[in-house]
Amino acid sequence: MSWKDTPQPIAQDLIAETIEADFVVVGVGVAGAIAATKATELGLKTVAIDSRSIMSRGPHWIGAFNSRKMREAGIIHDRATVVNDLMWHANYCADQRLIQLWFDRSGEMMDWYTDLVESTGELVVAIETAQKDTGGLHMSPATGHVPCLAPFVTMGPNETGLWRASNILLDHAIELGLDLRWSTRAVQLLQDEDARIGGVIAQDADGNYLRINASRGVILCTGGYIANAEMRHDLNPIQDASTTALRGATDRHVGDGIKMATWVGAGMSELHWWMDNDRGLPDGSNFTPGSQPWLRTDCYGNRFCNEDVPYDYGAYVGSLLPSHRFWEIFDSDYWAQMRSFETTICSRAYPKAGAINSEKVAQSAEEFYHRFMEPVLKKGFMVTAQSIEELAEAMLSVDDRMDAATLKKTVERYNELAHKGVDEDFGKLPRRLLPIEKPPYYAVWVGGSAICNLDGLRINERIQVLNTEGVPIEGLYAAGNDAGGYFGMSYPWYYAGCACGFATTFAYLAAIDAARALN
């Protein structure tokens, strides 16, 4: 069956068990754990199901504004400035009311989250205050909140991961009565004659069908569709063709929530776009430091852009090139240069005060080489040589279009501009325009790497899913990558934890909305 084909209802005689609940959470990731915990706290009899057998590792940052931690650090965010900047990032292809809702309520959610996460003493929620100097071209506000294993070390490394915090939330919710069921996959929503959603049909690991009735509604938090090749091609064929790698695409991300919702009449965003970065390798893996603003050339050796841009912009301009790929070229001074680049959040590759400096950050040049460069050199997607001419020869083994004379001319021009301190060709900031002069030289062959979909089901300010006419489907909510309307054609990478910030805040608000009738 195609994802667009509505299946026949599961026959009643195939139902092995019927469960009565107030609220059902479908998908127990970053958003689902929040929804399940908040709903249970508010007195809803809650059932949470997930197709996985255990919580998987996920992202690290949650974005929030004017939280207690931020206020204590003296950081105050201005609503109009932030909201207008985010609408600019979205090319105004977003619902400004949803962005404003995130700004207004994320601090409240974050304070609740922090109190619970820190209650066991295992984790501390740190804030990311070291931001990127963009030369005034883009905003880079301090928004990131990161649960870290206690005690927090200022210069790191710190072990992080939202999955740790999610497990603490779920343990708390289970103590309050949450019915959590792993290895249980939702297959259909239950819709009555008034088009209201009243529960879900699920299937357990043994193939048994369960009917879970939900008097207060269902929230979809299944992780979006980025691992579903058919949905990627149908919804976004242009970006699908230019994406060279998929990061984190697992069985959780096959579009179950979005498919089930469209089968009952839900509408999706008209604009289909994904979160992308510029770190994808040809085998589908990622070169983690790939967003550093090193010299970039096309397959022939020509420089083609200002390399100092948000990570998805780097992927998009690269997608215009042959094979949708480009070369990143740097020399043996990479560790010192990265410290001058001062990129931010997940592209930061060295310890810095005010940054979380998680276990993902190398503590020295030697560690950086062994962790990030050596594996890619062994795969053959990165090459090294003692001269630019020899480097061009090595690059031919990866892509046979490289022209040694063109590359040599490009590097010479780049070095000339670096010594002038002015990028007369593409306008890169002088502090990130650094020469390539110290052998050995390196080149890595990268392209766009898709992480998750930015489109999804249309929702309103109550986090209710809307039908194709923009009318709420009663009893149906969506959060995380199942929801859309708050991102447009790009992802605001300089806002730490933006995607998880929307996911957690909206999951929190959906649980509150579902509980209102009981209070």
DAJOBEL-V986107 format. One record per residue. RES is the residue in three letters. OMEGA is omega in whole degrees, 0 to 359 (* if undefined). D_FIRST is the distance of its C-alpha to the first C-alpha in whole Angstrom. Layout:
BEGIN
RES,OMEGA,D_FIRST + RES,OMEGA,D_FIRST
END
This chain:
BEGIN
MET,171,0 + SER,178,4 + TRP,181,6 + LYS,183,8 + ASP,178,6 + THR,181,9 + PRO,173,8 + GLN,178,11 + PRO,175,14 + ILE,182,15 + ALA,183,18 + GLN,183,22 + ASP,176,23 + LEU,182,21 + ILE,181,22 + ALA,183,25 + GLU,174,26 + THR,184,27 + ILE,178,28 + GLU,181,30 + ALA,171,31 + ASP,190,32 + PHE,179,29 + VAL,177,26 + VAL,181,25 + VAL,184,22 + GLY,187,22 + VAL,173,26 + GLY,182,27 + VAL,180,30 + ALA,183,29 + GLY,179,27 + ALA,177,31 + ILE,182,33 + ALA,182,31 + ALA,182,31 + THR,181,35 + LYS,180,36 + ALA,179,35 + THR,177,36 + GLU,183,39 + LEU,175,39 + GLY,177,39 + LEU,171,36 + LYS,192,34 + THR,172,31 + VAL,178,29 + ALA,181,27 + ILE,179,24 + ASP,181,22 + SER,180,20 + ARG,178,22 + SER,182,26 + ILE,177,28 + MET,180,29 + SER,179,28 + ARG,183,31 + GLY,184,30 + PRO,188,32 + HIS,189,36 + TRP,167,37 + ILE,180,37 + GLY,178,38 + ALA,183,40 + PHE,173,43 + ASN,173,47 + SER,178,46 + ARG,180,49 + LYS,179,49 + MET,181,49 + ARG,179,52 + GLU,177,54 + ALA,179,53 + GLY,182,54 + ILE,179,51 + ILE,181,51 + HIS,178,48 + ASP,187,48 + ARG,185,46 + ALA,181,46 + THR,182,46 + VAL,184,43 + VAL,180,41 + ASN,178,42 + ASP,179,42 + LEU,175,38 + MET,176,37 + TRP,176,39 + HIS,183,36 + ALA,184,34 + ASN,183,35 + TYR,173,35 + CYS,181,31 + ALA,178,32 + ASP,184,33 + GLN,180,36 + ARG,179,36 + LEU,178,34 + ILE,178,36 + GLN,178,39 + LEU,177,38 + TRP,180,37 + PHE,187,40 + ASP,190,42 + ARG,184,40 + SER,178,39 + GLY,176,43 + GLU,178,43 + MET,184,40 + MET,178,41 + ASP,176,44 + TRP,181,43 + TYR,182,40 + THR,180,43 + ASP,180,45 + LEU,185,43 + VAL,182,42 + GLU,186,46 + SER,181,47 + THR,184,46 + GLY,182,48 + GLU,185,46 + LEU,169,45 + VAL,178,46 + VAL,179,44 + ALA,178,46 + ILE,181,46 + GLU,183,45 + THR,179,48 + ALA,184,48 + GLN,185,47 + LYS,171,47 + ASP,183,50 + THR,183,48 + GLY,180,51 + GLY,183,50 + LEU,180,47 + HIS,172,44 + MET,175,45 + SER,187,44 + PRO,175,45 + ALA,181,45 + THR,192,42 + GLY,172,41 + HIS,188,41 + VAL,173,41 + PRO,180,41 + CYS,173,43 + LEU,179,45 + ALA,357,48 + PRO,178,51 + PHE,179,50 + VAL,188,51 + THR,181,52 + MET,174,52 + GLY,1,49 + PRO,175,47 + ASN,177,45 + GLU,186,42 + THR,179,40 + GLY,182,36 + LEU,179,35 + TRP,179,33 + ARG,179,37 + ALA,180,37 + SER,178,34 + ASN,176,35 + ILE,177,39 + LEU,183,37 + LEU,177,35 + ASP,177,38 + HIS,181,40 + ALA,179,37 + ILE,176,37 + GLU,180,40 + LEU,176,40 + GLY,178,38 + LEU,174,34 + ASP,184,32 + LEU,184,30 + ARG,174,27 + TRP,179,25 + SER,180,23 + THR,188,21 + ARG,174,18 + ALA,180,17 + VAL,180,13 + GLN,171,14 + LEU,177,17 + LEU,183,20 + GLN,182,21 + ASP,184,24 + GLU,177,25 + ASP,179,27 + ALA,178,24 + ARG,177,25 + ILE,184,23 + GLY,178,25 + GLY,186,23 + VAL,169,20 + ILE,181,18 + ALA,180,18 + GLN,182,18 + ASP,185,21 + ALA,179,21 + ASP,179,22 + GLY,180,19 + ASN,177,21 + TYR,177,20 + LEU,172,22 + ARG,180,23 + ILE,179,24 + ASN,184,26 + ALA,184,28 + SER,182,30 + ARG,173,31 + GLY,182,27 + VAL,172,25 + ILE,180,25 + LEU,180,22 + CYS,191,23 + THR,172,20 + GLY,175,21 + GLY,193,19 + TYR,190,16 + ILE,179,18 + ALA,182,17 + ASN,185,13 + ALA,181,14 + GLU,180,11 + MET,177,12 + ARG,182,16 + HIS,183,15 + ASP,188,14 + LEU,188,17 + ASN,186,19 + PRO,182,20 + ILE,180,23 + GLN,178,24 + ASP,181,21 + ALA,184,23 + SER,178,26 + THR,185,25 + THR,180,27 + ALA,174,26 + LEU,181,24 + ARG,174,26 + GLY,179,25 + ALA,182,21 + THR,180,20 + ASP,179,17 + ARG,190,19 + HIS,183,18 + VAL,172,14 + GLY,184,14 + ASP,183,13 + GLY,181,16 + ILE,179,15 + LYS,182,12 + MET,181,13 + ALA,180,16 + THR,177,15 + TRP,178,13 + VAL,171,17 + GLY,181,18 + ALA,176,19 + GLY,176,20 + MET,171,20 + SER,178,23 + GLU,180,23 + LEU,182,24 + HIS,182,22 + TRP,182,24 + TRP,169,24 + MET,185,27 + ASP,167,28 + ASN,189,32 + ASP,186,34 + ARG,187,34 + GLY,176,31 + LEU,185,32 + PRO,180,30 + ASP,179,29 + GLY,177,27 + SER,184,29 + ASN,168,32 + PHE,190,36 + THR,180,37 + PRO,189,40 + GLY,181,38 + SER,174,39 + GLN,183,43 + PRO,172,44 + TRP,175,45 + LEU,177,46 + ARG,176,43 + THR,173,43 + ASP,185,40 + CYS,180,40 + TYR,179,43 + GLY,180,45 + ASN,171,46 + ARG,188,45 + PHE,184,43 + CYS,163,43 + ASN,186,45 + GLU,186,43 + ASP,182,44 + VAL,173,41 + PRO,195,38 + TYR,178,36 + ASP,177,33 + TYR,176,35 + GLY,178,36 + ALA,184,33 + TYR,179,32 + VAL,176,36 + GLY,181,35 + SER,178,31 + LEU,185,34 + LEU,173,35 + PRO,182,34 + SER,180,32 + HIS,183,31 + ARG,179,34 + PHE,177,37 + TRP,168,40 + GLU,188,42 + ILE,181,45 + PHE,183,48 + ASP,186,51 + SER,179,53 + ASP,187,54 + TYR,183,50 + TRP,178,51 + ALA,181,54 + GLN,179,52 + MET,178,49 + ARG,175,51 + SER,179,52 + PHE,182,49 + GLU,172,48 + THR,191,45 + THR,173,43 + ILE,188,41 + CYS,176,38 + SER,179,40 + ARG,187,43 + ALA,182,44 + TYR,180,48 + PRO,179,49 + LYS,177,51 + ALA,181,52 + GLY,176,50 + ALA,180,47 + ILE,178,45 + ASN,183,46 + SER,178,43 + GLU,178,42 + LYS,183,40 + VAL,176,44 + ALA,181,46 + GLN,181,50 + SER,178,51 + ALA,181,51 + GLU,178,51 + GLU,179,48 + PHE,181,46 + TYR,186,47 + HIS,183,46 + ARG,190,43 + PHE,185,41 + MET,185,43 + GLU,179,43 + PRO,181,40 + VAL,173,39 + LEU,180,42 + LYS,178,41 + LYS,181,37 + GLY,179,39 + PHE,172,37 + MET,179,41 + VAL,181,44 + THR,180,48 + ALA,182,51 + GLN,177,55 + SER,179,55 + ILE,178,53 + GLU,179,53 + GLU,178,52 + LEU,178,49 + ALA,177,48 + GLU,179,48 + ALA,180,46 + MET,178,43 + LEU,179,43 + SER,179,42 + VAL,178,39 + ASP,190,39 + ASP,181,41 + ARG,183,42 + MET,178,44 + ASP,186,47 + ALA,181,50 + ALA,179,53 + THR,180,50 + LEU,180,49 + LYS,179,53 + LYS,180,54 + THR,180,51 + VAL,178,52 + GLU,178,56 + ARG,179,55 + TYR,179,53 + ASN,177,56 + GLU,179,58 + LEU,180,56 + ALA,180,56 + HIS,174,60 + LYS,184,61 + GLY,179,58 + VAL,177,57 + ASP,182,53 + GLU,185,55 + ASP,186,52 + PHE,170,49 + GLY,177,50 + LYS,177,49 + LEU,184,51 + PRO,183,54 + ARG,179,54 + ARG,177,51 + LEU,189,52 + LEU,187,53 + PRO,177,55 + ILE,190,53 + GLU,189,57 + LYS,179,57 + PRO,3,55 + PRO,179,53 + TYR,182,51 + TYR,173,47 + ALA,179,44 + VAL,187,40 + TRP,188,37 + VAL,177,35 + GLY,183,32 + GLY,177,30 + SER,181,28 + ALA,184,25 + ILE,180,25 + CYS,176,23 + ASN,175,22 + LEU,174,25 + ASP,180,23 + GLY,181,21 + LEU,177,21 + ARG,179,24 + ILE,176,27 + ASN,184,30 + GLU,171,33 + ARG,180,33 + ILE,175,29 + GLN,174,28 + VAL,180,24 + LEU,175,25 + ASN,185,23 + THR,177,22 + GLU,180,26 + GLY,180,27 + VAL,181,28 + PRO,171,28 + ILE,184,25 + GLU,177,27 + GLY,182,27 + LEU,178,24 + TYR,176,25 + ALA,178,24 + ALA,182,26 + GLY,183,26 + ASN,173,23 + ASP,182,21 + ALA,178,23 + GLY,176,25 + GLY,181,28 + TYR,171,30 + PHE,176,30 + GLY,188,30 + MET,174,30 + SER,179,31 + TYR,183,32 + PRO,188,35 + TRP,183,36 + TYR,172,40 + TYR,185,39 + ALA,174,39 + GLY,183,36 + CYS,182,34 + ALA,180,31 + CYS,176,32 + GLY,174,34 + PHE,184,32 + ALA,184,30 + THR,181,32 + THR,183,34 + PHE,175,32 + ALA,178,30 + TYR,182,34 + LEU,178,34 + ALA,178,31 + ALA,178,33 + ILE,180,36 + ASP,181,35 + ALA,184,33 + ALA,188,36 + ARG,184,39 + ALA,181,39 + LEU,186,40 + ASN,*,43
END
